[in-house]
C-alpha cells in the first residue's frame, strides 16, 4: 500500500482542516472519508473500513479519546492504525492517547507533509512492508 487508494478516515470538527487534509491526501492518491464528530467517526469507522484513521481529540458528541478507546476495543477495528491530530499538547493528553492505543500523535498546528509521511509509514507497517 503506497498510498494507492488506501482509505483514510479524517475525524475533525474543523471544516477548513478537513478540506486541507482531503486536498493533500487525494493529491497523494488516498481515498478520503470524512467525519465531523465522534459519533459519525465511530459509524464511519465501522461501516467504511478505513485503512487508517486521523482523529482529533476535541470533537462534539464523543471526544477523540473515547472514540479511540472504542475503536481499539472493537475486534473488527483494533488493528486499524489511529493517528491523533489535536491541539492538546499536554503530557497527560499525549500519554493517555498512547496508552489507549494511538499509533501516533501530532500536535496542531502541524506540518501536512509530516502527517503524510507518518501515515505512509503506518500503512506500510500495517501491510507488512517496512
MOQUIJO-V454627 format. One record per residue. N is the residue number from 1. RES is the residue in three letters. PSI is psi as a letter, one per 20 degrees, with the letter a starting at -180 (999 if undefined). OMEGA is omega in degrees with one decimal (NA if undefined). Layout:
N | RES | PSI | OMEGA
N | RES | PSI | OMEGA
This chain:
1 | UNK | n | -179.5
2 | UNK | k | -176.5
3 | UNK | i | -179.3
4 | UNK | n | 176.4
5 | UNK | k | 169.1
6 | UNK | q | -176.4
7 | UNK | o | -178.5
8 | UNK | p | 173.9
9 | UNK | o | 177.2
10 | UNK | p | -179.5
11 | UNK | o | -179.9
12 | UNK | q | 180.0
13 | UNK | j | 177.6
14 | UNK | o | -176.0
15 | UNK | h | 178.6
16 | UNK | g | 178.7
17 | UNK | g | 178.4
18 | UNK | g | -179.5
19 | UNK | g | 178.7
20 | UNK | g | -178.2
21 | UNK | h | 179.1
22 | UNK | g | 179.3
23 | UNK | g | -178.1
24 | UNK | g | -178.5
25 | UNK | g | 178.6
26 | UNK | h | 178.7
27 | UNK | h | 178.2
28 | UNK | j | 175.7
29 | UNK | j | 178.8
30 | UNK | q | 169.3
31 | UNK | p | -173.6
32 | UNK | p | 174.1
33 | UNK | p | -174.8
34 | UNK | q | 173.5
35 | UNK | q | -175.0
36 | UNK | i | 175.6
37 | UNK | r | -175.1
38 | UNK | h | -180.0
39 | UNK | g | 178.8
40 | UNK | h | 178.4
41 | UNK | g | 179.0
42 | UNK | g | 179.0
43 | UNK | g | -177.9
44 | UNK | h | 176.5
45 | UNK | g | -178.7
46 | UNK | h | -171.2
47 | UNK | h | -175.3
48 | UNK | i | 179.2
49 | UNK | m | 178.4
50 | UNK | q | 176.3
51 | UNK | h | -178.9
52 | UNK | q | -177.5
53 | UNK | p | 172.2
54 | UNK | p | -166.7
55 | UNK | p | 174.7
56 | UNK | q | 179.5
57 | UNK | h | -174.5
58 | UNK | n | 179.8
59 | UNK | q | 175.8
60 | UNK | r | 175.5
61 | UNK | g | 172.7
62 | UNK | p | -177.8
63 | UNK | r | -174.1
64 | UNK | h | -180.0
65 | UNK | h | 175.1
66 | UNK | g | 177.9
67 | UNK | g | 178.7
68 | UNK | g | -179.3
69 | UNK | g | -178.9
70 | UNK | h | 177.4
71 | UNK | g | -176.3
72 | UNK | i | 176.7
73 | UNK | i | 179.2
74 | UNK | o | -177.1
75 | UNK | h | -179.6
76 | UNK | h | -175.5
77 | UNK | i | -168.9
78 | UNK | h | 179.4
79 | UNK | i | -179.2
80 | UNK | p | 178.9
81 | UNK | q | 178.3
82 | UNK | p | 175.2
83 | UNK | o | 174.9
84 | UNK | p | 177.5
85 | UNK | o | -167.8
86 | UNK | q | 175.5
87 | UNK | i | 179.2
88 | UNK | o | -176.7
89 | UNK | j | 177.9
90 | UNK | q | -179.5
91 | UNK | g | -178.6
92 | UNK | g | 179.4
93 | UNK | g | -177.6
94 | UNK | g | -178.7
95 | UNK | g | 179.6
96 | UNK | g | 179.5
97 | UNK | g | 180.0
98 | UNK | h | 177.6
99 | UNK | h | 179.0
100 | UNK | i | 174.1
101 | UNK | j | 177.1
102 | UNK | p | -179.4
103 | UNK | h | 177.8
104 | UNK | r | -175.7
105 | UNK | o | 176.4
106 | UNK | q | -179.6
107 | UNK | p | 174.1
108 | UNK | q | -5.6
109 | UNK | q | -173.9
110 | UNK | r | 177.0
111 | UNK | o | -177.5
112 | UNK | g | -179.9
113 | UNK | h | 176.9
114 | UNK | g | 177.3
115 | UNK | g | 179.9
116 | UNK | g | 179.2
117 | UNK | g | 179.6
118 | UNK | g | 177.5
119 | UNK | g | -180.0
120 | UNK | g | 179.9
121 | UNK | g | -179.0
122 | UNK | h | 178.3
123 | UNK | h | 176.7
124 | UNK | g | 178.8
125 | UNK | g | -179.0
126 | UNK | h | -177.5
127 | UNK | j | 174.4
128 | UNK | j | 177.0
129 | UNK | q | 178.4
130 | UNK | 999 | NA
